[in-house]
C-alpha cells in the first residue's frame, strides 16, 4: 500500500509540526523578552503555514484515492 506509506509520512510530519507549534507557543508565553517573543511568533506563523500545506496535501491525496480507485 503506497498510499499508507505516503500518508504515514505526512501524518508524522503533521504531528512533528504540531509539537513544534506547541513548543513555540510555550516559549512565547513563558518568556517575557521581546526578542524571544518576536522569534517565537514568527516561527509559529511559519509552522502554521506548513501545517496548512501538509493538511491540504493529505486531504487532496485522500480525495484522489477515493475518486480514482
C-alpha positions in Angstrom: 0.0 0.0 0.0 1.9 3.0 -1.3 -0.9 5.4 -0.1 -0.4 4.3 3.5 3.3 4.9 3.4 2.8 8.4 2.0 0.1 9.2 4.4 2.1 7.9 7.4 5.0 10.2 6.5 2.7 13.2 6.2 0.9 12.3 9.5 4.3 12.0 11.3 5.3 15.4 9.8 2.0 16.9 10.9 2.5 15.6 14.5 6.0 17.0 14.5 4.8 20.4 13.3 2.0 20.5 15.9 4.6 19.6 18.6 6.9 22.4 17.3 4.0 24.8 17.3 3.2 23.9 20.9 6.8 24.4 21.9 7.0 27.8 20.1 3.8 29.0 21.8 5.0 27.8 25.2 8.2 29.8 24.6 6.2 32.8 23.7 4.1 32.6 26.9 6.8 31.6 29.3 9.5 34.2 28.4 8.9 38.0 28.7 11.7 39.0 26.4 10.8 41.0 23.3 13.4 39.2 21.1 12.2 35.7 22.0 8.6 36.7 21.7 9.3 38.0 18.1 11.2 35.0 17.1 8.6 32.6 18.6 5.7 34.4 16.9 7.5 34.4 13.6 8.3 30.7 13.9 4.6 30.0 14.9 3.4 31.7 11.8 5.7 29.7 9.5 4.7 26.4 11.3 1.0 27.3 10.8 1.6 27.8 7.1 3.4 24.4 6.9 0.6 22.7 8.8 -2.0 24.1 6.3 0.1 22.9 3.4 0.6 19.4 4.8 -3.1 19.0 5.8 -4.3 20.3 2.4 -1.9 17.7 0.7 -3.3 15.0 2.9 -6.9 16.0 2.0 -6.2 16.2 -1.7 -4.5 12.7 -1.7 -7.4 11.3 0.2 -9.9 12.7 -2.2 -7.8 11.5 -5.2 -7.7 8.0 -3.7 -11.5 8.0 -3.2 -12.3 9.3 -6.7 -9.7 7.2 -8.5 -9.8 3.7 -7.0 
